[in-house]
Amino acid sequence: MRIAISIGLLAFLAAAGAYAYEGLTVDAPIPTYGIVVFTIGIALLAAVCIGLMGLLFYSSRRGYDEPPHVKR
């Protein structure tokens, strides 16, 4: 079963790679609004990633990741 899943996932990866290569080889100019939207998307993605990493470090330093202590 693992081999069948691995073969399926590798075929999907190859198809996605071929599609990406085909898209990168097209000589079509990118419009200005496309570059602006792409830049805004990257900035928002970076902000979300930085925020999540900050929360991860905050919760780790404050002890929120520790297992609960039950007093008996």
All heavy atoms as TSV, in Angstrom:
chain	resi	resn	atom	element	x	y	z
A	1	MET	N	N	0.824	-1.196	0.000
A	1	MET	CA	C	0.000	0.000	0.000
A	1	MET	C	C	0.872	1.265	0.000
A	1	MET	O	O	0.543	2.234	-0.653
A	1	MET	CB	C	-0.922	-0.044	1.216
A	1	MET	CG	C	-1.930	1.047	1.234
A	1	MET	SD	S	-3.077	0.875	-0.122
A	1	MET	CE	C	-4.251	2.078	0.275
A	2	ARG	N	N	1.968	1.216	0.786
A	2	ARG	CA	C	2.853	2.377	0.837
A	2	ARG	C	C	3.485	2.650	-0.520
A	2	ARG	O	O	3.676	3.804	-0.900
A	2	ARG	CB	C	3.959	2.164	1.849
A	2	ARG	CG	C	3.536	2.317	3.265
A	2	ARG	CD	C	4.735	2.176	4.170
A	2	ARG	NE	N	4.392	2.524	5.523
A	2	ARG	CZ	C	5.210	2.421	6.541
A	2	ARG	NH1	N	6.432	1.971	6.343
A	2	ARG	NH2	N	4.835	2.765	7.739
A	3	ILE	N	N	3.814	1.604	-1.232
A	3	ILE	CA	C	4.446	1.771	-2.542
A	3	ILE	C	C	3.465	2.416	-3.515
A	3	ILE	O	O	3.838	3.314	-4.282
A	3	ILE	CB	C	4.962	0.424	-3.068
A	3	ILE	CG1	C	6.100	-0.081	-2.174
A	3	ILE	CG2	C	5.439	0.536	-4.503
A	3	ILE	CD1	C	6.576	-1.464	-2.489
A	4	ALA	N	N	2.218	1.992	-3.475
A	4	ALA	CA	C	1.211	2.564	-4.367
A	4	ALA	C	C	0.993	4.051	-4.062
A	4	ALA	O	O	0.891	4.876	-4.974
A	4	ALA	CB	C	-0.103	1.801	-4.235
A	5	ILE	N	N	0.946	4.394	-2.790
A	5	ILE	CA	C	0.774	5.794	-2.407
A	5	ILE	C	C	1.998	6.610	-2.827
A	5	ILE	O	O	1.868	7.723	-3.344
A	5	ILE	CB	C	0.519	5.913	-0.888
A	5	ILE	CG1	C	-0.848	5.318	-0.545
A	5	ILE	CG2	C	0.597	7.362	-0.419
A	5	ILE	CD1	C	-1.131	5.221	0.929
A	6	SER	N	N	3.184	6.040	-2.620
A	6	SER	CA	C	4.416	6.739	-3.004
A	6	SER	C	C	4.477	6.972	-4.507
A	6	SER	O	O	4.848	8.056	-4.968
A	6	SER	CB	C	5.641	5.942	-2.562
A	6	SER	OG	O	5.674	5.828	-1.167
A	7	ILE	N	N	4.091	5.985	-5.291
A	7	ILE	CA	C	4.096	6.127	-6.746
A	7	ILE	C	C	3.082	7.189	-7.172
A	7	ILE	O	O	3.363	8.027	-8.036
A	7	ILE	CB	C	3.821	4.768	-7.426
A	7	ILE	CG1	C	5.029	3.848	-7.228
A	7	ILE	CG2	C	3.523	4.945	-8.908
A	7	ILE	CD1	C	4.798	2.430	-7.682
A	8	GLY	N	N	1.921	7.186	-6.560
A	8	GLY	CA	C	0.904	8.186	-6.877
A	8	GLY	C	C	1.364	9.592	-6.545
A	8	GLY	O	O	1.169	10.525	-7.334
A	9	LEU	N	N	1.994	9.747	-5.382
A	9	LEU	CA	C	2.476	11.072	-4.991
A	9	LEU	C	C	3.633	11.535	-5.877
A	9	LEU	O	O	3.723	12.716	-6.217
A	9	LEU	CB	C	2.905	11.065	-3.525
A	9	LEU	CG	C	1.765	10.988	-2.505
A	9	LEU	CD1	C	2.325	10.842	-1.102
A	9	LEU	CD2	C	0.872	12.203	-2.601
A	10	LEU	N	N	4.515	10.617	-6.251
A	10	LEU	CA	C	5.608	10.979	-7.154
A	10	LEU	C	C	5.081	11.363	-8.536
A	10	LEU	O	O	5.600	12.279	-9.170
A	10	LEU	CB	C	6.607	9.840	-7.260
A	10	LEU	CG	C	7.526	9.658	-6.047
A	10	LEU	CD1	C	8.354	8.389	-6.194
A	10	LEU	CD2	C	8.404	10.860	-5.841
A	11	ALA	N	N	4.043	10.687	-9.011
A	11	ALA	CA	C	3.438	11.044	-10.292
A	11	ALA	C	C	2.797	12.425	-10.209
A	11	ALA	O	O	2.914	13.231	-11.141
A	11	ALA	CB	C	2.396	9.999	-10.693
A	12	PHE	N	N	2.149	12.707	-9.094
A	12	PHE	CA	C	1.557	14.030	-8.896
A	12	PHE	C	C	2.631	15.109	-8.847
A	12	PHE	O	O	2.473	16.185	-9.422
A	12	PHE	CB	C	0.727	14.037	-7.604
A	12	PHE	CG	C	-0.001	15.320	-7.370
A	12	PHE	CD1	C	-1.081	15.673	-8.153
A	12	PHE	CD2	C	0.388	16.180	-6.364
A	12	PHE	CE1	C	-1.756	16.861	-7.949
A	12	PHE	CE2	C	-0.266	17.364	-6.143
A	12	PHE	CZ	C	-1.350	17.707	-6.938
A	13	LEU	N	N	3.757	14.819	-8.173
A	13	LEU	CA	C	4.864	15.765	-8.107
A	13	LEU	C	C	5.456	16.003	-9.483
A	13	LEU	O	O	5.771	17.145	-9.839
A	13	LEU	CB	C	5.932	15.252	-7.144
A	13	LEU	CG	C	7.169	16.117	-6.982
A	13	LEU	CD1	C	6.810	17.455	-6.361
A	13	LEU	CD2	C	8.198	15.398	-6.131
A	14	ALA	N	N	5.599	14.961	-10.285
A	14	ALA	CA	C	6.138	15.107	-11.637
A	14	ALA	C	C	5.198	15.939	-12.505
A	14	ALA	O	O	5.650	16.798	-13.277
A	14	ALA	CB	C	6.371	13.734	-12.254
A	15	ALA	N	N	3.894	15.713	-12.378
A	15	ALA	CA	C	2.927	16.480	-13.157
A	15	ALA	C	C	2.953	17.956	-12.749
A	15	ALA	O	O	2.903	18.844	-13.602
A	15	ALA	CB	C	1.523	15.903	-12.975
A	16	ALA	N	N	3.048	18.223	-11.459
A	16	ALA	CA	C	3.112	19.613	-10.992
A	16	ALA	C	C	4.399	20.277	-11.457
A	16	ALA	O	O	4.398	21.451	-11.843
A	16	ALA	CB	C	3.007	19.660	-9.466
A	17	GLY	N	N	5.504	19.548	-11.446
A	17	GLY	CA	C	6.771	20.090	-11.921
A	17	GLY	C	C	6.731	20.391	-13.410
A	17	GLY	O	O	7.234	21.429	-13.851
A	18	ALA	N	N	6.120	19.502	-14.197
A	18	ALA	CA	C	6.007	19.738	-15.635
A	18	ALA	C	C	5.120	20.950	-15.915
A	18	ALA	O	O	5.426	21.760	-16.793
A	18	ALA	CB	C	5.440	18.494	-16.315
A	19	TYR	N	N	4.050	21.091	-15.171
A	19	TYR	CA	C	3.155	22.241	-15.332
A	19	TYR	C	C	3.878	23.540	-14.975
A	19	TYR	O	O	3.745	24.546	-15.668
A	19	TYR	CB	C	1.911	22.051	-14.467
A	19	TYR	CG	C	0.902	23.157	-14.591
A	19	TYR	CD1	C	0.106	23.275	-15.726
A	19	TYR	CD2	C	0.738	24.094	-13.584
A	19	TYR	CE1	C	-0.826	24.293	-15.844
A	19	TYR	CE2	C	-0.182	25.105	-13.688
A	19	TYR	CZ	C	-0.965	25.199	-14.827
A	19	TYR	OH	O	-1.874	26.212	-14.942
A	20	ALA	N	N	4.643	23.525	-13.888
A	20	ALA	CA	C	5.380	24.716	-13.476
A	20	ALA	C	C	6.450	25.070	-14.504
A	20	ALA	O	O	6.639	26.246	-14.834
A	20	ALA	CB	C	6.015	24.489	-12.105
A	21	TYR	N	N	7.152	24.070	-15.028
A	21	TYR	CA	C	8.186	24.335	-16.032
A	21	TYR	C	C	7.564	24.925	-17.294
A	21	TYR	O	O	8.095	25.859	-17.881
A	21	TYR	CB	C	8.944	23.052	-16.365
A	21	TYR	CG	C	9.981	23.251	-17.439
A	21	TYR	CD1	C	11.181	23.877	-17.149
A	21	TYR	CD2	C	9.751	22.829	-18.744
A	21	TYR	CE1	C	12.136	24.076	-18.129
A	21	TYR	CE2	C	10.696	23.029	-19.735
A	21	TYR	CZ	C	11.892	23.654	-19.422
A	21	TYR	OH	O	12.823	23.853	-20.396
A	22	GLU	N	N	6.418	24.397	-17.689
A	22	GLU	CA	C	5.729	24.913	-18.877
A	22	GLU	C	C	5.297	26.365	-18.660
A	22	GLU	O	O	5.401	27.193	-19.559
A	22	GLU	CB	C	4.512	24.055	-19.179
A	22	GLU	CG	C	3.759	24.452	-20.429
A	22	GLU	CD	C	2.564	23.543	-20.673
A	22	GLU	OE1	O	2.665	22.353	-20.403
A	22	GLU	OE2	O	1.541	24.079	-21.109
A	23	GLY	N	N	4.849	26.688	-17.475
A	23	GLY	CA	C	4.436	28.052	-17.180
A	23	GLY	C	C	5.602	29.017	-17.121
A	23	GLY	O	O	5.470	30.194	-17.470
A	24	LEU	N	N	6.764	28.535	-16.686
A	24	LEU	CA	C	7.926	29.412	-16.592
A	24	LEU	C	C	8.582	29.675	-17.944
A	24	LEU	O	O	9.299	30.656	-18.100
A	24	LEU	CB	C	8.960	28.807	-15.641
A	24	LEU	CG	C	8.591	28.841	-14.164
A	24	LEU	CD1	C	9.612	28.067	-13.357
A	24	LEU	CD2	C	8.485	30.260	-13.665
A	25	THR	N	N	8.352	28.811	-18.906
A	25	THR	CA	C	8.997	28.982	-20.204
A	25	THR	C	C	8.181	29.829	-21.167
A	25	THR	O	O	8.636	30.101	-22.278
A	25	THR	CB	C	9.282	27.612	-20.847
A	25	THR	OG1	O	8.068	26.875	-20.957
A	25	THR	CG2	C	10.289	26.829	-20.022
A	26	VAL	N	N	7.003	30.251	-20.783
A	26	VAL	CA	C	6.168	31.096	-21.643
A	26	VAL	C	C	6.730	32.523	-21.608
A	26	VAL	O	O	7.045	33.055	-20.548
A	26	VAL	CB	C	4.703	31.084	-21.155
A	26	VAL	CG1	C	3.861	32.056	-21.949
A	26	VAL	CG2	C	4.135	29.690	-21.256
A	27	ASP	N	N	6.843	33.143	-22.764
A	27	ASP	CA	C	7.381	34.507	-22.841
A	27	ASP	C	C	6.257	35.539	-22.840
A	27	ASP	O	O	6.086	36.295	-23.778
A	27	ASP	CB	C	8.235	34.668	-24.102
A	27	ASP	CG	C	9.502	33.856	-24.031
A	27	ASP	OD1	O	9.989	33.646	-22.916
A	27	ASP	OD2	O	10.005	33.431	-25.091
A	28	ALA	N	N	5.505	35.575	-21.766
A	28	ALA	CA	C	4.413	36.544	-21.644
A	28	ALA	C	C	4.785	37.555	-20.562
A	28	ALA	O	O	5.230	37.178	-19.477
A	28	ALA	CB	C	3.116	35.842	-21.273
A	29	PRO	N	N	4.625	38.842	-20.825
A	29	PRO	CA	C	4.955	39.841	-19.805
A	29	PRO	C	C	3.929	39.832	-18.666
A	29	PRO	O	O	2.750	39.553	-18.871
A	29	PRO	CB	C	4.904	41.161	-20.569
A	29	PRO	CG	C	3.978	40.898	-21.708
A	29	PRO	CD	C	4.167	39.453	-22.072
A	30	ILE	N	N	4.401	40.132	-17.478
A	30	ILE	CA	C	3.515	40.196	-16.321
A	30	ILE	C	C	3.013	41.636	-16.196
A	30	ILE	O	O	3.807	42.574	-16.168
A	30	ILE	CB	C	4.268	39.789	-15.038
A	30	ILE	CG1	C	4.778	38.366	-15.164
A	30	ILE	CG2	C	3.362	39.924	-13.821
A	30	ILE	CD1	C	5.649	37.939	-14.022
A	31	PRO	N	N	1.682	41.829	-16.121
A	31	PRO	CA	C	1.162	43.199	-15.984
A	31	PRO	C	C	1.536	43.802	-14.628
A	31	PRO	O	O	1.863	43.098	-13.674
A	31	PRO	CB	C	-0.349	43.030	-16.119
A	31	PRO	CG	C	-0.623	41.592	-15.933
A	31	PRO	CD	C	0.628	40.843	-16.214
A	32	THR	N	N	1.457	45.112	-14.546
A	32	THR	CA	C	1.845	45.826	-13.330
A	32	THR	C	C	0.996	45.415	-12.136
A	32	THR	O	O	1.523	45.217	-11.030
A	32	THR	CB	C	1.719	47.342	-13.555
A	32	THR	OG1	O	2.480	47.698	-14.707
A	32	THR	CG2	C	2.232	48.107	-12.361
A	33	TYR	N	N	-0.315	45.243	-12.335
A	33	TYR	CA	C	-1.171	44.856	-11.210
A	33	TYR	C	C	-0.811	43.465	-10.710
A	33	TYR	O	O	-0.963	43.161	-9.528
A	33	TYR	CB	C	-2.654	44.942	-11.578
A	33	TYR	CG	C	-3.120	43.918	-12.591
A	33	TYR	CD1	C	-3.525	42.659	-12.188
A	33	TYR	CD2	C	-3.151	44.214	-13.950
A	33	TYR	CE1	C	-3.948	41.713	-13.103
A	33	TYR	CE2	C	-3.566	43.284	-14.872
A	33	TYR	CZ	C	-3.967	42.035	-14.446
A	33	TYR	OH	O	-4.376	41.105	-15.356
A	34	GLY	N	N	-0.310	42.616	-11.593
A	34	GLY	CA	C	0.118	41.278	-11.171
A	34	GLY	C	C	1.318	41.348	-10.237
A	34	GLY	O	O	1.388	40.640	-9.235
A	35	ILE	N	N	2.257	42.211	-10.553
A	35	ILE	CA	C	3.437	42.373	-9.704
A	35	ILE	C	C	3.046	42.983	-8.368
A	35	ILE	O	O	3.539	42.563	-7.311
A	35	ILE	CB	C	4.491	43.237	-10.428
A	35	ILE	CG1	C	5.013	42.488	-11.653
A	35	ILE	CG2	C	5.635	43.604	-9.491
A	35	ILE	CD1	C	5.910	43.293	-12.542
A	36	VAL	N	N	2.125	43.955	-8.379
A	36	VAL	CA	C	1.683	44.594	-7.134
A	36	VAL	C	C	0.965	43.583	-6.238
A	36	VAL	O	O	1.250	43.482	-5.041
A	36	VAL	CB	C	0.775	45.807	-7.442
A	36	VAL	CG1	C	0.107	46.324	-6.181
A	36	VAL	CG2	C	1.566	46.897	-8.132
A	37	VAL	N	N	0.060	42.820	-6.806
A	37	VAL	CA	C	-0.692	41.832	-6.020
A	37	VAL	C	C	0.243	40.747	-5.492
A	37	VAL	O	O	0.126	40.308	-4.347
A	37	VAL	CB	C	-1.828	41.220	-6.875
A	37	VAL	CG1	C	-2.471	40.047	-6.184
A	37	VAL	CG2	C	-2.869	42.274	-7.185
A	38	PHE	N	N	1.186	40.315	-6.299
A	38	PHE	CA	C	2.153	39.307	-5.887
A	38	PHE	C	C	3.001	39.822	-4.722
A	38	PHE	O	O	3.241	39.103	-3.750
A	38	PHE	CB	C	3.036	38.937	-7.085
A	38	PHE	CG	C	3.871	37.725	-6.869
A	38	PHE	CD1	C	3.303	36.473	-6.715
A	38	PHE	CD2	C	5.250	37.831	-6.836
A	38	PHE	CE1	C	4.081	35.359	-6.532
A	38	PHE	CE2	C	6.037	36.721	-6.648
A	38	PHE	CZ	C	5.459	35.481	-6.488
A	39	THR	N	N	3.429	41.078	-4.794
A	39	THR	CA	C	4.227	41.672	-3.730
A	39	THR	C	C	3.428	41.794	-2.439
A	39	THR	O	O	3.938	41.501	-1.353
A	39	THR	CB	C	4.741	43.055	-4.167
A	39	THR	OG1	O	5.463	42.910	-5.399
A	39	THR	CG2	C	5.633	43.672	-3.122
A	40	ILE	N	N	2.180	42.218	-2.548
A	40	ILE	CA	C	1.320	42.315	-1.353
A	40	ILE	C	C	1.106	40.933	-0.735
A	40	ILE	O	O	1.151	40.772	0.483
A	40	ILE	CB	C	-0.022	42.981	-1.706
A	40	ILE	CG1	C	0.202	44.458	-2.036
A	40	ILE	CG2	C	-1.027	42.843	-0.574
A	40	ILE	CD1	C	-1.018	45.150	-2.602
A	41	GLY	N	N	0.900	39.929	-1.565
A	41	GLY	CA	C	0.720	38.571	-1.064
A	41	GLY	C	C	1.942	38.057	-0.334
A	41	GLY	O	O	1.837	37.436	0.736
A	42	ILE	N	N	3.127	38.322	-0.873
A	42	ILE	CA	C	4.355	37.895	-0.211
A	42	ILE	C	C	4.537	38.619	1.112
A	42	ILE	O	O	4.931	38.019	2.121
A	42	ILE	CB	C	5.566	38.120	-1.138
A	42	ILE	CG1	C	5.515	37.132	-2.302
A	42	ILE	CG2	C	6.876	37.976	-0.383
A	42	ILE	CD1	C	6.561	37.361	-3.351
A	43	ALA	N	N	4.224	39.917	1.146
A	43	ALA	CA	C	4.353	40.686	2.386
A	43	ALA	C	C	3.392	40.167	3.457
A	43	ALA	O	O	3.777	40.021	4.629
A	43	ALA	CB	C	4.103	42.165	2.114
A	44	LEU	N	N	2.159	39.861	3.072
A	44	LEU	CA	C	1.192	39.323	4.041
A	44	LEU	C	C	1.608	37.938	4.526
A	44	LEU	O	O	1.477	37.622	5.717
A	44	LEU	CB	C	-0.201	39.278	3.431
A	44	LEU	CG	C	-0.887	40.622	3.225
A	44	LEU	CD1	C	-2.216	40.445	2.501
A	44	LEU	CD2	C	-1.095	41.316	4.559
A	45	LEU	N	N	2.108	37.125	3.631
A	45	LEU	CA	C	2.577	35.797	4.018
A	45	LEU	C	C	3.737	35.899	4.997
A	45	LEU	O	O	3.780	35.176	6.001
A	45	LEU	CB	C	2.996	35.006	2.778
A	45	LEU	CG	C	3.541	33.609	3.034
A	45	LEU	CD1	C	2.447	32.715	3.595
A	45	LEU	CD2	C	4.095	33.025	1.759
A	46	ALA	N	N	4.670	36.799	4.738
A	46	ALA	CA	C	5.797	36.989	5.646
A	46	ALA	C	C	5.320	37.477	7.007
A	46	ALA	O	O	5.814	37.024	8.049
A	46	ALA	CB	C	6.798	37.967	5.040
A	47	ALA	N	N	4.347	38.392	7.029
A	47	ALA	CA	C	3.825	38.900	8.297
A	47	ALA	C	C	3.155	37.797	9.110
A	47	ALA	O	O	3.348	37.699	10.332
A	47	ALA	CB	C	2.842	40.039	8.036
A	48	VAL	N	N	2.388	36.951	8.454
A	48	VAL	CA	C	1.729	35.845	9.152
A	48	VAL	C	C	2.770	34.868	9.692
A	48	VAL	O	O	2.674	34.409	10.839
A	48	VAL	CB	C	0.725	35.131	8.215
A	48	VAL	CG1	C	0.254	33.822	8.801
A	48	VAL	CG2	C	-0.463	36.036	7.930
A	49	CYS	N	N	3.783	34.555	8.893
A	49	CYS	CA	C	4.827	33.630	9.342
A	49	CYS	C	C	5.598	34.197	10.531
A	49	CYS	O	O	5.866	33.480	11.497
A	49	CYS	CB	C	5.780	33.307	8.197
A	49	CYS	SG	S	5.036	32.301	6.915
A	50	ILE	N	N	5.937	35.472	10.469
A	50	ILE	CA	C	6.658	36.111	11.576
A	50	ILE	C	C	5.784	36.131	12.825
A	50	ILE	O	O	6.251	35.844	13.936
A	50	ILE	CB	C	7.107	37.527	11.176
A	50	ILE	CG1	C	8.220	37.437	10.133
A	50	ILE	CG2	C	7.572	38.317	12.394
A	50	ILE	CD1	C	8.546	38.758	9.478
A	51	GLY	N	N	4.501	36.424	12.674
A	51	GLY	CA	C	3.593	36.429	13.815
A	51	GLY	C	C	3.446	35.053	14.447
A	51	GLY	O	O	3.470	34.916	15.675
A	52	LEU	N	N	3.322	34.020	13.627
A	52	LEU	CA	C	3.188	32.667	14.177
A	52	LEU	C	C	4.460	32.208	14.866
A	52	LEU	O	O	4.408	31.550	15.915
A	52	LEU	CB	C	2.798	31.694	13.067
A	52	LEU	CG	C	1.370	31.836	12.546
A	52	LEU	CD1	C	1.147	30.916	11.347
A	52	LEU	CD2	C	0.363	31.533	13.637
A	53	MET	N	N	5.610	32.538	14.301
A	53	MET	CA	C	6.864	32.169	14.958
A	53	MET	C	C	7.015	32.932	16.275
A	53	MET	O	O	7.513	32.378	17.264
A	53	MET	CB	C	8.055	32.450	14.041
A	53	MET	CG	C	8.185	31.472	12.900
A	53	MET	SD	S	8.368	29.764	13.429
A	53	MET	CE	C	9.964	29.822	14.192
A	54	GLY	N	N	6.589	34.189	16.293
A	54	GLY	CA	C	6.623	34.946	17.534
A	54	GLY	C	C	5.743	34.325	18.610
A	54	GLY	O	O	6.149	34.219	19.776
A	55	LEU	N	N	4.555	33.903	18.222
A	55	LEU	CA	C	3.672	33.231	19.183
A	55	LEU	C	C	4.256	31.918	19.664
A	55	LEU	O	O	4.108	31.540	20.830
A	55	LEU	CB	C	2.300	32.999	18.554
A	55	LEU	CG	C	1.424	34.224	18.382
A	55	LEU	CD1	C	0.168	33.860	17.596
A	55	LEU	CD2	C	1.057	34.805	19.731
A	56	LEU	N	N	4.934	31.206	18.785
A	56	LEU	CA	C	5.567	29.948	19.155
A	56	LEU	C	C	6.639	30.181	20.213
A	56	LEU	O	O	6.679	29.480	21.229
A	56	LEU	CB	C	6.174	29.282	17.918
A	56	LEU	CG	C	6.898	27.975	18.151
A	56	LEU	CD1	C	5.884	26.854	18.288
A	56	LEU	CD2	C	7.842	27.705	17.012
A	57	PHE	N	N	7.511	31.164	19.990
A	57	PHE	CA	C	8.555	31.456	20.961
A	57	PHE	C	C	7.966	32.004	22.259
A	57	PHE	O	O	8.446	31.682	23.346
A	57	PHE	CB	C	9.574	32.432	20.379
A	57	PHE	CG	C	10.512	31.782	19.403
A	57	PHE	CD1	C	10.522	32.183	18.079
A	57	PHE	CD2	C	11.371	30.776	19.797
A	57	PHE	CE1	C	11.382	31.593	17.174
A	57	PHE	CE2	C	12.237	30.183	18.909
A	57	PHE	CZ	C	12.242	30.586	17.586
A	58	TYR	N	N	6.938	32.829	22.160
A	58	TYR	CA	C	6.303	33.394	23.361
A	58	TYR	C	C	5.714	32.281	24.231
A	58	TYR	O	O	5.948	32.241	25.439
A	58	TYR	CB	C	5.218	34.387	22.953
A	58	TYR	CG	C	4.466	34.969	24.116
A	58	TYR	CD1	C	5.013	35.993	24.884
A	58	TYR	CD2	C	3.203	34.502	24.462
A	58	TYR	CE1	C	4.336	36.529	25.961
A	58	TYR	CE2	C	2.514	35.023	25.529
A	58	TYR	CZ	C	3.085	36.041	26.280
A	58	TYR	OH	O	2.392	36.557	27.351
A	59	SER	N	N	4.982	31.356	23.607
A	59	SER	CA	C	4.354	30.294	24.390
A	59	SER	C	C	5.391	29.341	24.953
A	59	SER	O	O	5.224	28.813	26.049
A	59	SER	CB	C	3.345	29.525	23.539
A	59	SER	OG	O	3.999	28.788	22.532
A	60	SER	N	N	6.494	29.149	24.239
A	60	SER	CA	C	7.539	28.270	24.732
A	60	SER	C	C	8.262	28.888	25.922
A	60	SER	O	O	8.550	28.202	26.908
A	60	SER	CB	C	8.536	27.979	23.611
A	60	SER	OG	O	9.607	27.208	24.086
A	61	ARG	N	N	8.538	30.178	25.861
A	61	ARG	CA	C	9.278	30.853	26.948
A	61	ARG	C	C	8.414	31.045	28.195
A	61	ARG	O	O	8.929	31.081	29.303
A	61	ARG	CB	C	9.777	32.213	26.479
A	61	ARG	CG	C	10.650	32.155	25.276
A	61	ARG	CD	C	12.079	32.276	25.651
A	61	ARG	NE	N	12.897	32.055	24.451
A	61	ARG	CZ	C	14.091	32.512	24.328
A	61	ARG	NH1	N	14.611	33.207	25.295
A	61	ARG	NH2	N	14.783	32.264	23.249
A	62	ARG	N	N	7.121	31.202	28.013
A	62	ARG	CA	C	6.224	31.415	29.157
A	62	ARG	C	C	5.777	30.117	29.820
A	62	ARG	O	O	5.100	30.139	30.822
A	62	ARG	CB	C	4.979	32.186	28.720
A	62	ARG	CG	C	5.263	33.568	28.232
A	62	ARG	CD	C	5.638	34.462	29.382
A	62	ARG	NE	N	5.886	35.818	28.893
A	62	ARG	CZ	C	5.931	36.856	29.648
A	62	ARG	NH1	N	5.744	36.748	30.937
A	62	ARG	NH2	N	6.179	38.038	29.131
A	63	GLY	N	N	6.100	28.972	29.212
A	63	GLY	CA	C	5.753	27.689	29.810
A	63	GLY	C	C	4.383	27.175	29.432
A	63	GLY	O	O	3.872	26.240	30.055
A	64	TYR	N	N	3.775	27.747	28.405
A	64	TYR	CA	C	2.454	27.288	27.996
A	64	TYR	C	C	2.509	25.924	27.296
A	64	TYR	O	O	1.480	25.275	27.138
A	64	TYR	CB	C	1.793	28.304	27.062
A	64	TYR	CG	C	1.469	29.612	27.730
A	64	TYR	CD1	C	1.900	30.809	27.183
A	64	TYR	CD2	C	0.732	29.658	28.902
A	64	TYR	CE1	C	1.615	32.022	27.778
A	64	TYR	CE2	C	0.434	30.853	29.513
A	64	TYR	CZ	C	0.873	32.034	28.950
A	64	TYR	OH	O	0.577	33.221	29.549
A	65	ASP	N	N	3.684	25.493	26.876
A	65	ASP	CA	C	3.813	24.223	26.178
A	65	ASP	C	C	4.083	23.054	27.116
A	65	ASP	O	O	4.176	21.911	26.687
A	65	ASP	CB	C	4.941	24.298	25.142
A	65	ASP	CG	C	4.643	25.298	24.044
A	65	ASP	OD1	O	3.453	25.582	23.833
A	65	ASP	OD2	O	5.593	25.780	23.409
A	66	GLU	N	N	4.234	23.346	28.393
A	66	GLU	CA	C	4.517	22.299	29.369
A	66	GLU	C	C	3.237	21.513	29.680
A	66	GLU	O	O	2.131	22.047	29.613
A	66	GLU	CB	C	5.047	22.911	30.659
A	66	GLU	CG	C	6.338	23.694	30.485
A	66	GLU	CD	C	7.479	22.805	30.069
A	66	GLU	OE1	O	7.553	21.654	30.552
A	66	GLU	OE2	O	8.295	23.258	29.242
A	67	PRO	N	N	3.388	20.234	30.020
A	67	PRO	CA	C	2.197	19.471	30.418
A	67	PRO	C	C	1.636	20.010	31.727
A	67	PRO	O	O	2.375	20.567	32.542
A	67	PRO	CB	C	2.717	18.036	30.579
A	67	PRO	CG	C	4.178	18.166	30.759
A	67	PRO	CD	C	4.594	19.426	30.060
A	68	PRO	N	N	0.342	19.854	31.950
A	68	PRO	CA	C	-0.257	20.381	33.182
A	68	PRO	C	C	0.233	19.624	34.419
A	68	PRO	O	O	0.513	18.429	34.364
A	68	PRO	CB	C	-1.760	20.179	32.967
A	68	PRO	CG	C	-1.852	19.073	31.983
A	68	PRO	CD	C	-0.641	19.176	31.124
A	69	HIS	N	N	0.370	20.363	35.503
A	69	HIS	CA	C	0.777	19.759	36.780
A	69	HIS	C	C	-0.472	19.594	37.639
A	69	HIS	O	O	-1.125	20.561	37.967
A	69	HIS	CB	C	1.789	20.638	37.504
A	69	HIS	CG	C	3.037	20.874	36.701
A	69	HIS	ND1	N	3.975	19.891	36.508
A	69	HIS	CD2	C	3.499	21.973	36.041
A	69	HIS	CE1	C	4.957	20.362	35.771
A	69	HIS	NE2	N	4.685	21.647	35.466
A	70	VAL	N	N	-0.755	18.347	37.995
A	70	VAL	CA	C	-1.940	18.053	38.798
A	70	VAL	C	C	-1.499	17.936	40.254
A	70	VAL	O	O	-0.639	17.139	40.608
A	70	VAL	CB	C	-2.614	16.740	38.324
A	70	VAL	CG1	C	-3.811	16.421	39.191
A	70	VAL	CG2	C	-2.997	16.838	36.863
A	71	LYS	N	N	-2.095	18.757	41.105
A	71	LYS	CA	C	-1.794	18.707	42.532
A	71	LYS	C	C	-2.739	17.723	43.184
A	71	LYS	O	O	-3.933	17.779	43.034
A	71	LYS	CB	C	-1.968	20.097	43.160
A	71	LYS	CG	C	-0.987	21.094	42.644
A	71	LYS	CD	C	-1.210	22.442	43.309
A	71	LYS	CE	C	-0.255	23.456	42.711
A	71	LYS	NZ	N	-0.476	24.789	43.294
A	72	ARG	N	N	-2.150	16.812	43.952
A	72	ARG	CA	C	-2.971	15.786	44.626
A	72	ARG	C	C	-2.918	15.947	46.102
A	72	ARG	O	O	-2.037	16.369	46.714
A	72	ARG	CB	C	-2.499	14.388	44.253
A	72	ARG	CG	C	-2.742	14.121	42.790
A	72	ARG	CD	C	-2.319	12.734	42.452
A	72	ARG	NE	N	-2.490	12.563	41.025
A	72	ARG	CZ	C	-2.687	11.413	40.455
A	72	ARG	NH1	N	-2.733	10.331	41.171
A	72	ARG	NH2	N	-2.829	11.325	39.175
